[in-house]
Amino acid sequence: MVKNADTIGARIRYWRMRRGGMTQAVLAGLAGVSQSYVSQVESGRKTIDRRSTLVALAAALQVTVADLLGQGAEPGDPARDGAAERVPAIWSALIEIEDGERRPSTCTREQLAAEIARSDQLRNSCNYPAMARLLPGLLLEAAAAGGVVLAQVAYQASTCLRHLGYRHLALNAARVAVSAAEDVGDPAWTGAARFAYVQSLPIESAPLAARAADRSLTELQAHAADVRVRQMLGQLHLSAALTSTVSGRPDVARDHLTEAGREAGSLGDPSDGAGFNGCCFGPTNVGLWEMSIAAEQGEAGRVIELSRRVRPRILVASTRQLSYWLDLGRAYADSGRRDAEAVAAFVQAERTAPVPFVLNPLARDAVVALSQRAKRRAVPDELRSLASRMGINLAA
């Protein structure tokens, strides 16, 4: 385990030293970046803005992206630690379900529906630790019911585990969801489950994720008369656009974004702010994904431009609002000349979704970089307070 390394840059330096004292110049050459960039990332003065750069650095260091992000491995944050206590039980339940075992139900259909609704509410509010406490028992009860019920709960489990950093278990849960949906032949839930599968694949598998999304789009097109399916087709186009961008295929990404925009334009934003399975597909969500794709392309100015016409508050899922403020904050921080606006965006991100913001390694690194720059002058009280809430010691 990487000790005393709570930034991506510190972990990069740790693994570089573990690789026989590899120099920054050698790492930079292998990853296709400059030595000065590696130096600034390791010192915390610069953040890594692109997933593709993370993949390149991890490959050069012969580790996983999760190793560099510290996901699911480093204790210390109360939110993660509280959820981690339930992860073994969630894993055990998933193994039992995948093995085909089914326990008798211990609750009524109405009680199960109420628990599923409660879990979904926690998902929308990003309260993943509380969600993790529900999931072991809820998964087993859903398995007893089977069908769409199991697909829905397994989808919820996949989302929760992914945001907590347990991507390998999120993938297991997504496979359970896919199997359950396909068993009952429900194309909308099949689309949702396959979207969860694509989302759960590691960043290193972006080309595979793009191909998996393409296959699902082809197979589900025959059911596009169902509005729920159309929403999931749109989500799969968005996922394929981002993973194609990470894979260095901008033309393909642009085609998928165009298709998603066309679908969203005909459907409009969901009237309840959620849509099928709370995926929020519509023009607003397309705009949020466009911001994320522009960020992946290193186009900070484009992110800021897009933000002016996106209104994320109409969507009920806090993660979508978090995405907006996090992408915008990182874009403001990119030049080093709009740090006050970056801090304001990050504070708004934390207020919107406290748990995932604190657990997000990219958010942590961005706050560290802002703090490093601010050390040359007095660190603003708002930034000092934000860093403190994230467990970042500015005196170090």
Beta strands, then each sheet from edge to edge (+ up, - down):
end
